[in-house]
Amino acid sequence: GVDSYDAIISFLKDHEIKPDKILITHSHWDHIGDAAKLKKNLQIPLYIHSKDVPNLKNPGADGLPCWDTIPGTEPDLLINETDTISIGNLSFRVIHTPGHTPGGVCFYSEKENILFSGDTLFKGSIGNLSFPTAQPDLMWPSLKKLAILPPQTTVYPGHGPSTTIGAETWLSNAENIFGS
């Protein structure tokens, strides 16, 4: 997010962690605010879905109002549905979940039963579908992909508290709940 650079660098130093990549769930300004600075200063590659590249390269291209200037950057690797990304001993499968943004993705580790859902899924809710580049009709199939994950899967959303797939019993019926 915006102004997260110092906190991230401090956390990395305090825990003696050396990151080797930046994974972006989607390109809204509150998720890419310091991505360019982190990429440049840590000299690590940035991964994103191709459909969210325009806003990564030119923040604000998505039409969302932002009160800060965010530098754009080029992606180093484009990720797609079913790609596998390794982080240390962990392996994450990319799940393309358009709806909130065209290139929204979630990162799922079957071994660890965890899902990083970005703004696709929150505890009891979903990402905003009124934004200029949102695609509400694509959100419902995206949520159905998540509904079939094991119920014990812990979900870490881009905002708010964690949840589990099993606690979100409404997922496969989301269109009837959140649709217009």
Beta strands, then each sheet from edge to edge (+ up, - down):
strand 1: 22-23
strand 2: 46-49
strand 3: 77-79
strand 4: 84-87
strand 5: 90-96
strand 6: 105-109
strand 7: 114-118
strand 8: 121-122
strand 9: 125-126
strand 10: 154-157
strand 11: 163-164
sheet 1: 1+ 2+ 3+
sheet 2: 4+ 5- 6+ 7- 10- 11+
sheet 3: 8+ 9-
end
